[in-house]
Amino acid sequence: MAVECDTNVQEYLHELRQPLNVIGLATGNLRSALCPGLGKEQADYLIAKLDRIDEQVARIASLADQLTGDGGPLFFAAPAV
């Protein structure tokens, strides 16, 4: 049962990480493709928005990593008594 649970959670985490990778790649592509053609004010605005997206992607990825104990077997903290 525990192995099945580990497998299910690993599958869910994989499904969570896949769109995060796509979003991260897309922000990088937007940053390199759009920013050089814009004025400074527009580029600064866009870069700030892309930075915010990257921060949130990193935050969710970090939460997913914490669920697996940084890539190892699943780790759930014992509830406080």
N, C-alpha and C positions, 0 to 999 in steps of 0.2 A: 504494500500500500504506500509506504513512504517513497519507494522508488518511483511509483506511478505519479505521486504528487510532485516529486522533484522534476520528473520529465515534463509534466504539464506546465509547471511554473517556468521551466527553462524555455519551453515553446512559446509561452506568453511573453517572456522577456525578449526573446528573439523577435517576435512580432512587434514589440514596442521599439526595439532598437533600429529595425529596418527603416521606418519612416524618419527616425531621428537622423540617420546617416544621409538620407535623401535631402532632408531639410538643410543639414549642414553643408552639403555639396552645393545646393541651390543658392544659399546665401553667399558662399564663396564665389560662385559664378556670377551672381548679380553684382557683387562688389567689384570684381575685375572688369566686367563688361559695361556696367552703367556709369560708374563713378568717374572714369576719365573724360566722358563726354559732357558732364554736367558742370555748371558753375560751382564755385566754392560753397556757397550757402546751401544749394540743393544737394551737393555731394555730402556735406557734413550732416545734413538731415537724414539722408539715406543711410549713411554709414552708422549713425546713431541707432536707427531702426534695425539695421542688420546686426549690429552688435547686441542689441537687446534679444533678438531672435537666437543668436548664437549662445548667449548666456542662459536662456531658458532651455535650449536643447542640451547644453552641458549639465544643467541642473537635473533634468529628467534622466539623462544618461547616468549621472552619479547616483541617483536614487535606485535605478535598476542595478547598478554595480553593487550597491549596499545590500540589496536583497540576496545576492549570491556571494557575499563576503569577498568582493573584488575579484570576481571571476572564478572562484572556487566553488565547492559544493554549496548548496543552499544554506543560508544562515539566517535564522530568526532568533532575535533576542528573547530570552525567557521573560514572561510578563512580571512586572513588579508585584511583590506580595504586600 
